[in-house]
């Protein structure tokens, strides 16, 4: 993945949302975000370093490290006083 190394350079991207692979010869595209997140983690682990801060939210999202949870309201037994 030489393109991955260039893309992960500082200043190349800020707040990436997803990574799409294109193969114009075969006329397809594919979301490879999860693969890229795992590869970034693997390479950083091999080098005993942290994921760069500008890729941290991306890797957390696609590795499932953090999940946003919203509790249903109203919650039985909850007394709200204003």
RACOR-V341590 format. One record per pair of residues at least 6 apart in sequence whose ideal C-beta (glycine too) atoms are under 7 Angstrom apart, sorted by the first residue. I is the first residue (numbers start at 0). J is the second residue. Records with the same first field share a line. If there is no record, write none. Layout:
I: J ; J
//
This chain:
0: 38
3: 35 ; 38
6: 12
7: 39 ; 51 ; 54
9: 51 ; 53
12: 53
13: 53
14: 56
15: 54 ; 57
17: 30 ; 32
18: 31 ; 32 ; 35
19: 28 ; 30 ; 31
20: 28 ; 29 ; 31
21: 28
32: 61
33: 61
36: 57 ; 58 ; 61 ; 62
37: 62
39: 50 ; 54 ; 58
40: 50 ; 58 ; 62
43: 49 ; 50
50: 58
59: 65
//
